[in-house]
Amino acid sequence: MICYRHFVMSGKWRVTTLLAGMVGVWIVAAVSSAEAIDVQPTPRHIQAALERGKVAAQARMPPDRLYVWFGSNAELEPRGFMMTKMAGLSVMAAHFALRSETPTAMDVQHILDEKTLLVSVNIFGSSPTFAVDSYMVLTQGDKTVKPLNVRFDGQANRTSVWPQMPAYRARVVASFAYDDINPRAKTKISVFPAGGGEVAFDLDFATIE
């Protein structure tokens, strides 16, 4: 179950575990891509994203590979993804294509009208409730971008090495207003578990669709 909470970050976070770098975005078709996170995509970029999803479905690639992934590929290390507008179009097109269907103009517009960037991160801890009251922010230069809302797993799942560490895995999901972010900036995504510490990822939004 995922719980919801809004709160202001306090100054208690002191221990930092920095996981820098971004894993490659899954590209499944040789199509032109937008530069930076595309908040207002052109018709050409929209069509390219839809085609990418269709090609992924034809290749029987799971749609979740079309998310914008970052972090570690290792099973027991923090990892996350962003759902941008372009990624959302590709994922939607893939799901439709797997059913031999095509998204309608209304389906496409629904994603284009999205006002927030969704960021989801998997973190690890020592107890089933370690992720409760976790928080997430984006840092772009001197600016800290706070989320409109944060969700977290109230009950974490056991990992494959339980009861050894890391024993539990949980998700922290946040939504950030596109109006608040710079879609071309180098960005640090920080997750703050309630028990202390920081899990962070350094990304360059200029390289992401």
Residue pairs with C-beta under 8 A, 6 or more apart in sequence:
1 153
1 154
1 155
2 151
2 152
2 153
2 154
2 171
2 173
3 132
3 151
3 152
3 153
3 154
4 149
4 150
4 151
5 133
5 150
5 152
6 149
6 150
7 133
7 135
8 146
9 135
9 137
9 146
9 192
12 196
13 192
13 196
13 197
13 198
14 196
15 196
15 197
15 198
16 197
16 198
16 200
17 197
17 198
17 199
17 200
18 198
18 200
18 202
19 71
19 72
19 77
19 78
19 199
19 200
19 201
20 200
20 201
20 202
21 70
21 71
21 201
21 202
22 70
22 71
22 201
22 202
22 203
22 204
22 207
23 69
23 70
23 71
23 72
23 73
23 79
24 69
25 68
25 69
25 208
25 209
26 56
26 61
26 65
26 66
26 67
26 69
27 33
27 52
28 52
28 55
28 56
28 59
28 61
28 65
28 66
29 48
29 51
29 52
29 55
29 56
31 48
31 51
31 52
32 44
32 45
32 48
33 45
33 48
33 86
33 209
34 41
34 42
34 45
34 86
34 209
35 184
35 206
36 183
36 184
36 205
36 206
36 207
36 208
37 84
37 85
37 117
37 181
37 183
37 184
37 205
37 208
37 209
38 45
38 84
38 85
38 86
38 183
38 209
39 85
39 178
39 183
41 49
41 85
41 86
41 112
45 86
45 209
46 89
46 108
46 112
49 86
49 87
49 89
49 90
49 93
49 209
50 89
50 90
50 93
50 103
50 108
51 93
52 66
52 90
52 93
53 63
53 66
53 89
53 90
53 91
53 92
53 93
53 94
53 95
53 96
53 97
54 93
54 94
54 97
56 63
56 65
56 66
56 90
56 94
56 97
57 63
57 93
57 94
57 95
57 96
57 97
57 98
58 97
61 94
63 90
63 91
63 94
63 95
63 98
64 81
64 91
66 87
66 90
66 91
66 94
67 81
67 82
67 83
67 87
67 91
68 81
68 82
68 83
68 84
68 87
68 208
68 209
69 79
69 80
69 81
70 79
70 80
70 81
70 82
70 189
70 201
70 203
71 77
71 78
71 79
71 80
71 121
71 201
72 78
72 79
73 79
75 159
75 160
76 124
76 159
76 160
76 161
76 166
77 124
78 121
78 122
78 123
78 124
78 191
78 199
78 201
79 121
79 122
80 119
80 120
80 121
80 122
80 189
80 201
81 119
81 120
82 117
82 118
82 119
82 120
82 208
83 91
83 117
83 118
83 119
83 120
84 117
84 208
84 209
85 111
85 112
85 114
86 209
87 209
88 111
88 114
89 108
89 111
89 112
92 103
92 107
92 108
92 111
93 103
96 102
96 103
96 107
115 177
115 178
115 179
116 148
116 175
116 176
116 177
116 178
117 175
117 176
117 177
117 178
117 181
118 173
118 174
118 175
119 136
119 138
119 173
119 174
119 175
119 176
119 189
120 171
120 172
120 173
121 136
121 171
121 172
121 173
121 189
121 191
121 199
121 201
122 169
122 170
122 171
123 131
123 134
123 169
123 170
123 171
123 172
123 191
123 193
123 199
124 159
124 165
124 166
124 167
124 168
124 169
124 170
125 131
125 156
125 166
125 167
125 168
125 170
125 193
125 195
126 165
126 166
126 167
126 168
127 156
127 167
127 168
128 155
128 156
128 168
129 154
129 155
129 156
130 156
130 168
130 170
130 193
130 194
130 195
131 152
131 153
131 154
131 156
131 170
131 171
131 172
131 193
131 194
132 152
132 154
132 194
133 152
133 194
134 150
134 152
134 170
134 172
134 191
134 192
134 193
134 194
135 150
135 172
135 191
135 192
136 147
136 150
136 172
136 174
136 189
136 190
136 191
136 192
137 144
137 145
137 146
137 147
137 190
137 192
138 144
138 145
138 176
138 181
138 187
138 188
138 189
138 190
139 145
139 187
139 188
139 190
140 181
140 182
140 185
140 186
140 187
140 188
141 185
141 186
143 182
145 176
145 180
145 181
146 180
147 174
147 175
147 176
148 175
148 176
148 177
149 174
149 175
150 172
150 173
150 174
151 171
151 172
151 173
151 174
152 170
152 171
152 172
152 173
153 170
153 171
153 172
156 168
156 169
156 170
157 168
157 169
157 170
158 167
158 168
158 169
159 166
159 167
159 168
159 169
161 167
162 168
172 191
181 187
181 205
182 205
183 205
184 205
184 206
185 205
185 206
186 202
186 203
186 204
186 205
186 206
187 202
187 203
187 204
187 205
188 200
188 201
188 202
188 203
189 200
189 201
189 203
190 198
190 199
190 200
191 198
191 199
191 200
192 198
193 199
